[in-house]
Amino acid sequence: MASITFESVGKVYPDGTRAVDSLDLEVGDGEFMVLVGPSGCGKTTALRMVAGLEDITEGEVRIGETVANALDPSRRDVAMVFQNYALYPHMSVFDNIAFPLRCRRLARTEIRERVEKTAGVLGLSEYLRRKPGALSGGQRQRVAMGRAIVREPQAFLMDEPLSNLDAKLRVQMRAEISSLQRELGVTTIYVTHDQVEAMTMGTRIAVMRKGVLQQEGPPQELYDQPANLFVATFMGSPGMNLFRARIVESNGALHCAVGDQQLDVAGRSLDACRGREIAVGIRPEDLSAQVEEGQPALETTVVLTETLGAERLLHVGLQAEPVVTDDVLEIAKDIDATVASDLEHESHHVTLVARVDASFGPTPGAKVSLGIKPQKLHFFDLETGSVIR
Amino acid sequence: MRARYTWRAFSRELIFLALAAFFCIPFYLLFSIALKPNSELFTSPLSFPTSPDLGNFSEAWKGQAGVGLGRAMFNSLVITVFTVAILILIGSLCAYALARRPSRLSNALYFMFVLGIIIPFQLGIVPLYVLFRKIDLIGSYLGMITLWVGVSLPVTVFLYTGFIRALPRDYEEAAQVDGAGVLRTYLRVVFPLLRPVTGTVAILTGLFVWNDFFISLIFVSGSDRVTLPVAVYAFVGEYFTQYNLVFAAVTIALLPIMIFFVFAQRQLIRGFTSGVRG
């Protein structure tokens, strides 16, 4: 096992496209690091640079203490799981898993032992003679994992390995990969565009956008303390609610003026923002249907409700200006182009999503007060997108 | 639900059967003339022989001009098999480099190969003959194989390059990360994936070489390395031709190819139609 270090790593393609820009990241020995971000953010390029499948234009990638920049992929001792698995279609499952061992010229008996042991761990023992074409998606995924773990490499590199599976299988495989990684203790870099995957699997997450690392840290830290608007909106499903507000002073205390409502933000240091317009964010679960006495609240109108069994998602309308920045639009476009278009055309009105108890079921059109804990509010600079703390 | 067998379906079947029968006419003529004694050849050329004469085949097998059909068949086999094998080896490697290392040089080389397809090889026959005579390659296996590899390489490279360009790189990348060097990646991973196009190349060039008359006539005629078509042509005389022997020789020449098709048909079709799945 080894740590993997990106030191000011950059990648510029011959046509001038900059895929990765000054990436500094340290993946500790045995750590499960998830690189997450929307399409084209440079996460796969970063992974491929570790594997040696892309040349490194700037900076240094180190695997353990070795600078890997000029090292051939075959000599890096890392194993990679590809998005489409890249199983050799003409070889049986046994031969696929045995391939990396044969490349190392191990003895036949040792190859057989190791392949059979790996197949046993992954529940593939009865499929060893089959060709990949005769396997289900989940089984193929396991073979790809088998080919990676049989070598006992210094690190696993996984490029969206679950994206070809259906939702149910994805959840199952997510858990399997996580527990396998914990068991083996192998340093892992896992690339995904799915923030749920990132949150559930990674011991640390690195969020990337347009080739630039936005924030890295444990999943809960990124969720609770996003460094900027991009991370705030990218992490979480449903995403963080955002609206514009002006910081005003009334009765000697600072308030957020949201439309014609005023939100008490006592205890938050917003002195530097006095008189300025900022972006305010709040997670759906931090909007509460029960408003305690004296608690700041937002007056909203129910637009629609979605029942999820144990809880309910309330979509409510709020008189406020929407936050339409590049970060937000990019995330919206990633979800659906029409969402981004709606957002651009929205004015004086924002739709918030609140996660409430399933027993609370107001009808559409009803007026609802949603309680807010000021310490759960997130404030962002509208120009830079950075968090205001 | 079972579809009803209608008159329309019946008449369609009838038309196709008639068409199939039409395609069998040359084979009927081939076999019937090959079995006819000399006397019957000109009196009733199209009818089935009244007393089939298998002696034509043994006569034809002996051959003309000193080289038997057995020897000619062996020559054809050696030249075809070695040409195809070398073409597959060199052509696929060459195409792999052209397809996977895009540069100005590789584009220029690829263009040269395309030119090789466009320009008729017959244009170069005379200088080639002079050169081959100088280096003593006329009437030899080595000469014929070298010549055929050169003539067929452009089309081979063209077919392989197109296929490799469409092949996902993931397999090669996976092999590299798994620890395979370039040669192992090519031999163990890439080459087996080229099976469909290898089948196409083998059939196209194999048939081309096996059936060729023109080049063989020029480069091996008069030697003991004559190929089947040239050996068959030896039965055609300047003043008199025994057509029953010619047809018997043609039938013998056809047999290896027909046997090959009968036994390899399923694999060939599977090879042509299957892509890369994994």
Boltz contact constraints between the chains, C-beta under 6 A:
constraints:
  - contact:
      token1: [A, 51]
      token2: [B, 177]
      max_distance: 6.0
  - contact:
      token1: [A, 53]
      token2: [B, 173]
      max_distance: 6.0
  - contact:
      token1: [A, 73]
      token2: [B, 176]
      max_distance: 6.0
  - contact:
      token1: [A, 73]
      token2: [B, 177]
      max_distance: 6.0
  - contact:
      token1: [A, 74]
      token2: [B, 176]
      max_distance: 6.0
  - contact:
      token1: [A, 74]
      token2: [B, 179]
      max_distance: 6.0
  - contact:
      token1: [A, 80]
      token2: [B, 177]
      max_distance: 6.0
  - contact:
      token1: [A, 82]
      token2: [B, 170]
      max_distance: 6.0
  - contact:
      token1: [A, 86]
      token2: [B, 170]
      max_distance: 6.0
  - contact:
      token1: [A, 86]
      token2: [B, 171]
      max_distance: 6.0
  - contact:
      token1: [A, 86]
      token2: [B, 174]
      max_distance: 6.0
  - contact:
      token1: [A, 87]
      token2: [B, 278]
      max_distance: 6.0
  - contact:
      token1: [A, 88]
      token2: [B, 189]
      max_distance: 6.0
  - contact:
      token1: [A, 89]
      token2: [B, 277]
      max_distance: 6.0
  - contact:
      token1: [A, 89]
      token2: [B, 278]
      max_distance: 6.0
  - contact:
      token1: [A, 90]
      token2: [B, 192]
      max_distance: 6.0
  - contact:
      token1: [A, 99]
      token2: [B, 178]
      max_distance: 6.0
  - contact:
      token1: [A, 100]
      token2: [B, 178]
      max_distance: 6.0
  - contact:
      token1: [A, 100]
      token2: [B, 179]
      max_distance: 6.0
  - contact:
      token1: [A, 103]
      token2: [B, 178]
      max_distance: 6.0
  - contact:
      token1: [A, 103]
      token2: [B, 179]
      max_distance: 6.0
  - contact:
      token1: [A, 103]
      token2: [B, 180]
      max_distance: 6.0
  - contact:
      token1: [A, 104]
      token2: [B, 179]
      max_distance: 6.0
  - contact:
      token1: [A, 132]
      token2: [B, 278]
      max_distance: 6.0
  - contact:
      token1: [A, 133]
      token2: [B, 277]
      max_distance: 6.0
